[in-house]
């Protein structure tokens, strides 16, 4: 697992590689995945993947919880339009899952 951070822990966690630069982390993750896919978690990293043209799909999970402040996935003033085509929408009592492909 690769974690992008500017503050790596003083004591490294087993099986977790911390990387301080997004391009390096993405290259390492793609190399480690080989023919499989890279799973990205977090709005900031997902947005950087979109901007780099490296994100193929997006899974958005809407839950009825107010968390306060956070990083907005699509908040990019002056940024380009990203077209998403819905693959599926599933609901359960605790969340709604929306799965999209990123159209280039």
N, C-alpha and C positions, 0 to 999 in steps of 0.2 A: 504494500500500500504506500502511496506517495501523498504527502501532505504539503501544500504550499503555505509557507508561513515566513514572516520576517522575524519571528521570535521562536526559534527551535528550543525544545526543552533542554534543560541542563543535563538530564539523564535520558538518553535516547530510549524509546520504546522498541522492544523486539519486533522485527518484521515491518517496521514503519520507517520510511525514508523521508526526511524533511528536506524540502527544496525551497530556496528563496526566490526563484524566478519562474514565472508561469511557462515560458517557452521551454525551459529545461525540464520542468515537471511533465509537461505534455509529451515531449519527446521520450522521456523515460517510461511513462505510462504506456505509450503506443508500442514501444519496443518490448516491454514486459508482456503486453497483451498478445502480441503476435497477430494471428488471424482473428482473434476474438475482439470484443468491443471494450472500450474504456468507459467506465461508469464515473460520472462527475457529480459530486454532491456540493451544493452551495451556490448561491445566486451570483456571487462575484466571479467565481471560476467559470460557471456556465456562461455568463455574459462575455468573458474573455474568449471562451471557445467559440461563441457565436461570432464575435468580431474577427476572429482568426479564420472563420469559415470551417471550423473543425467539429461542429456539433450537428449530428444527424437527426436526433430525436430529443423531445423534451417531455418529461412526465411532471405534470403539475398536480400537487395534492392540496386540495382546499379543505381545511378542517375548521370547525366552528370554535376557534380559539383566537383570542386577541393577544398577541405577543409583544406589542409595543413596537419600538424601532427595530429596523433591520435593513438589510441590503435589498433594494428592489431589483428584481431580475431584469426588467425591461426599461428601467429608468436611465436614459442616456440622452440628455438634452442635445439636440442637433444631430443625433445619431441617425443611422440608416434604418429603413423599415425592414423588419424581419417577418417574412410570411410563414405562417404555420398552418399546416393542413391536419385536421383532426383525424386520428386513427381510431380512437375509442373514447368512450366516456362511461365510467362505472361509478355507481353510488353504493354506499352502505351507511348505516346510522351515524358513523363518526367522521366520514370524509367523502369527498367527490374526487375521483381520479380522472384527469384529462391527459390523454397521450397524443402527442403531435409529432409530425415529421417537419423538419426545417426545409423549406423550399428554397432552392438557390436559383 
